[in-house]
Amino acid sequence: MSNFAKANTAFGLNLLRTAHSNAAGKPVQVSPFSVRRALSMTALGARGATLDSFRDTFQLARGTDLVAVHKHNQEVLAALLASERHAEAKTDIAVANALWLRKNDGGYGILPAFIAANAQYYGAVANDNLPFDQTTLDAINAWCKENTKGKIERILEELPGGAHAVLTDALYMKTPAKQRFYKRNDTQGKFKLADGSEKDVTFMTNPHGEFNYFNGDGVEVLQFPFGESGNFNYYLVLPKADRTLDETVAALTVENWLGWKGAMVEGEGSLRLAPNEQEYGEELKKALCALGLANAFSDAADFSAMCTGGLKIGAVNHKTFTKFTRKGFEGAAVTAVGMIECVWIPTDPKPRFDITVDRPYAWFVEGGDEILFASTTVDPKEPAGFDAETDDDDTFA
């Protein structure tokens, strides 16, 4: 794993861990990939201490050449898009980026070099000379809906006061399970909720599965492959019965994560997992400030490479949607960064597993070394139409 890939993993784990600590028991679901790309777009306009705050947040050493980071982001996306281009049951993945720029009405002109750099590294389409009224808000939300195939209809309820630019990133993916579940193997059971009560659920069941597996450090970790190339994987992180989800999420450091993955061996056994459809929406300022980005939200922010006037980040709005059924996984994410005016002042014997995911758990979807989605599930929601699926129909719709 390259240094940049390791830093991206650390950012993803830190984001989930910090958001979880702020969530007061509610489920958290973020796309570190989308958030990091939207922030990277923003960083193209930063200078001085503000630029250093992006390096800190991205888990990069001070002085790291961010041009190399932007190029790495290009390479990662290109690899993900190409990894299953010729597969029969390929993973559908799409990323879109856009700039939404207000008409210059008082010395707040967005610099051409900033627009050009975003086009170069992120393919961002610039929508400029906008009135930043209801029509602009409607256009941003329509873009969001279109680029998530309708899974996320709105990212903003209103434009931030004093806003002069909004930077958006959208991610959509749909991928078939390499070893799908079959309805005939479904079992009924109980899922233990965080408050101690139980909920009746249907468990998708693979009675004789062979998956990469790790058992230790108070967790069981199982790798469930998607697609055909081996480049997309779901990682189940199930706390042991005597360990809480809070304790497990707190242990999600990059050292532990890479250690657990590196210690995985091929196992065989039974997997029972409830289908789940989950949505999440949050403004990420508190979490990102905790990760080191406070300067960029403050009146001391220096975005002089973005705009002729003084701007700071006003809000980072983030929404995700995921669905995991018998046939595969579907996920979407949108991140919007609102820029507002500053107020100037090995081969061992296969281990056996018998996993029933009947309590709150964490999970991740990776593409290559990139964490595309990171989530906690505390109350699984059965997707609409799940019960009507038949084993004879292999169409993943």
N, C-alpha and C positions, 0 to 999 in steps of 0.2 A: 504494500500500500504506500502510495506517494505521500510526501509531507502535506500536500494540499488536500488529498483525500482524507488523511487522518484529521486534519484541522476541520474539514467539513463534517466528519463524523462527530467530532467533539462539539461543534456548534449545534448539531442536531440533538444530541443527547442533552446538552445544557439547556437548550430551548424547551424540550419536553419536561425536564426535571424542574426548571424554574416555573413554567406554566402550571405544572401539576401542583407545586407548592402554593400557588396563588388560587387554586381552583376550589378549595374547601370541599373536597370529596366528590366534586362533579367530574365527569369524564373529560379528558383533554385529547384533542386530535389536531396536530399541526402538520404542515408540510415544510420541513426545514429547507428542502430544495427550493420551493417557491419563495419563502421568506428571504433566504440568502440571495437569490437572484434579484429580487426587488431591491434589497439593500445594496447589492453590488452595483445596480444601475444608479442608485442614489449616490454611492461613494464616488462615482465618476465626477461629481461636482464638488467634492469636499477637498479641503486643504488643511494643513497644519495639524493642530490638536484634534480637530474633528475627524480628519482622515485617520489619525492614530486610533481614535475611538472605534472606527470600523475594523481596523486591524485587530484590536483587542477583542471585539465581539466575535469576529471570525476565527479567533484562536490562532492568529498569525503573529509572528515576531514583529516587533517594531522595526521599521525599515524594510519590511517585505515589499517587493515591487508588485504593486497591485495590477500593473499591466499583465504580468505573468498570471495573476489570479483570473483576470478576465479571459485570457486566452485558455486557461485551464477550464473555465466554465464552458467555453465554446466546445472544447474537445469532449468534455463529459456529455454534453447534450448530443453532439454528433454521434458519439458511440452508442448512446441509448437509442437514438432514432434508427441507427443502422443495424442494431444487434439482431433484430428478427425480421428484417426487411423481406427475406425470402422464405420465412417459415410458413408452413401450411396453416397452423393455428397461431397466428402471430399476435404479439402484444401491440395494441394500438396505443401509441403515446404521442401527445402533441403539447407543445409549449408555445405561448404567444406573449408578446411584450408590447407595451404602448406607452407613449408620453401624451399627457393631456395638458396643454399649455394655455394659460390665460392671455388674453390680449394685453399687450404692454400698455398700461394706463397709469404711468407714474414712476418710471425709472426701474421697473422690474422686468427687464427683458431677459429671456432665457438665452444663453449664449449658444451660437451655432456650433461651436466645438463640442459642447456637451451633448447636443442633439446628434451630432455626427458620431460621437463615440458610442452612444447608446445604439445607434443603428449598426455600427460596425461589430460590436461585441454581442449584442443581444437581439439584433434584428428588430429593434423597437420602432414602431410606426409613430411618427410625430403628428399629433392632431393639434394644430396651433391656431392662434388668433381666436380662441374660444371665449364666449361671454361669461363662463362659469356661473350659469344660472340653471334653471330646471332642465333646459335642453341638454346642457353638458352633463348633468347628473344622469339623465336618461340614457345618453350615449355611452357613458362609462358602464352603466349597469347592463345595457344591451350587449356591449362587447364582452362583459363578464359571462352572460348567459350563453352567447354564441360560442365562446372559446372553452366552455366547460360542458358543451352539448346539453345545455339546459339543466344541469345538476345544481348549479349555483346561480340563482336568478339575479341576485343583487349583492354587491359588495359594499355600497355606501347608501346610507339613508339620507345623508345630506353632505354637501361640500363643506369642508372646514372653513370657518370664518377667516378671512384674510388669505385664503389659498391662492397660489399662483401656479401651481403645478401638481399633478397627480401622476405617479409612476405605477404602472400595473404589470403584474406577472400572473399568468394563468397556466395551470397544469391539468391535463386530462390523461387518464390511462385506463385501459380495459384489457385484462389479460386472462386467458383461460388457465384453469388449474392443470398442471402437468399430470397429477393423479387426482381426478375429480372424485367427488363423493357421489354415491347413488342413493336415491330415495329409499330403495328396498332395505338399505342398511340403517336407516334412521332409527334412533332410540329416543325414548322419552326420559326426562330426568328433571332434577332440580338445580337451579343456579342460585348460589348463596349471594345475596346482595350485601352491600357494605354495612347496612344497619342490622344485619343478623337475620333478616327474614329471608324466605326462599321464594323463588319464582319457577313455575312450570315452564320448561323449554323443550324444544326439539333439538337433539344433538345430531348434526351431520356426523356420520361415523365411518371411519376406515378401519375395519377390524383386523386387517393384516398389512399394515403399512410399513414401508422401509424409508426412513427419513434420517437425515443427519440430526444428531441429538447430543445434548450435554446435560448432565445431572450433577449439580454441586453448587456451593456458595449460596444455598438457600433458594435455588431456582431450578426449574427444568426449562430448557431452551430447545425448541424444535424448529427446524428449517423446512418450510413447505414451499416447493418450487412452483413457479408460474411459467407460462410460455414454453418455448422449446429450447432456447439457447442456454439456459442456466444463468442468465444475467438478471433475472427478476425473481425475487424470493420474499416470502412472508416469514417473519420470525416471531414465533410465539414465545413470550417470556412469562411463565406461570410461576408465581410464588409458591413455595412449599406451604403445606397446610398450617404450619406454625409461624408463618411470616406474612406480614401485611403488604399490600400493594405500595403503601407509602415507603416502607423499608426497601422494597425492591426498586422503586423508581429512584430513591436516594442513592442506590448502589450503581446506577447507570452512568458510570464514568467511562471514558474512552478506553482506559486500561482494562476494566472489567469486561466491557463489551467485546473488545478485540480478543481478550483472553478466552471468553466463553465461546466465541466463534472459532477461534483457533483450536480449542480443545474438543470440538465436535467430532464424533465418529458416527459411522452409519449404524443406526439402530433399527429394530423391528418391533412392532407391537400395535396396539390399538390407539386410535386418536378419536376423541369425541369432542366436537366443537359446535357451539350454537351458531347458526347463521346470524349475521349482524348487519344492520344498516345504521349509520351514525353520521350526524351532522354536528358541526362546531363553528362557532363564530366568536371572535374576540378581538379587542384592540390590544396590541402587544406592547404598548409603551412601557408598562411596568416591568414586564419580563425582559425586554431588550435593554432597558436602563440597568437592570441588575446584572446583565451580561457585559456591560461596559460601554453602552452607547449613549449614556446620559448627555454628553456634550452635544451630540447632534440634535437633541430635543431642546436644548437650552438657547437662551439669547446670545450665548457666546459662540454659537455654531458658526463655522466658516464654510459656506458653500459658494465662495467667490468664483469657483470654476463652473458653476451652474448658472448663476444669475447676476445681473448688474446691481440688484438690490440685495438687502440682507434677508436670507431665508433660513428657516430651521425646519426640522421634521415636526409636524403637528400631530400626526397619528399614523400608525401602521395597522390598517384594518386587514383581518385575515379570516377567511372562511374555508372550510373543507367539507367534503362529502365522501363517504366510502360505503361500499356494499360488498359483503363476502357471502357468496352462496355456494351451492354444491358445485357449480360449474366454473367459478372463478371469482375474480376481484375487479371492482370498478372504483375509481377514485378521481376526485377533482379538487383543485385548490385554486384560490385567487388571493393575491396580496396586493394591497394598494397603499402606497406611501404618499401621504399628503404633505406638501411643502407650503408652509405659511410664513407670513412676515415675522421677522424678529422685532421685538420691542427693544429698541437699542438701549440698552443699558449693557493419521496412523493405522495399522492393521491389527488391532486387538479383536477378541471376540465381540460380536455385536451386542451392545447393552440392550436389555429389554426395557420397554416402556409401556405403560398403561395409563394414558392421560385422559382425564375427563376435565374439561375446562369449565368447572362449576363454581367459579369464584372470580372476583375482579382480577384482571390481568392486563399486561401491557403487550403491545405488538408493534411491529415495524414492517414496512415494505421497502425493500432496497432495489435499486437498479444499478448493477455494478457495485461500486463502493459508495454510492450516494443514497442517503436515507431520503426516500421520496415522501413517505408518510410515517409519523410516529404517534402512537395513540395509547390511551388507556380505555378499557371497557369495563364499566361497573354494572350495566343493566342492558344486556343485548336485546335489540329490537329486531323481530323477524321481518324481513323485507316483504313488501306487497307482492302477492303472486307466488310466494315461495312454496306454499302447500300445493299449488296447482301444477308444479313441475312434474314431468314424467321422465323415467329413465330412458325411454326410447328417443327422446328429443335431445340431441347434443348441441343444438343451437344456443349459443350464449348471448342472450338478448337482454 
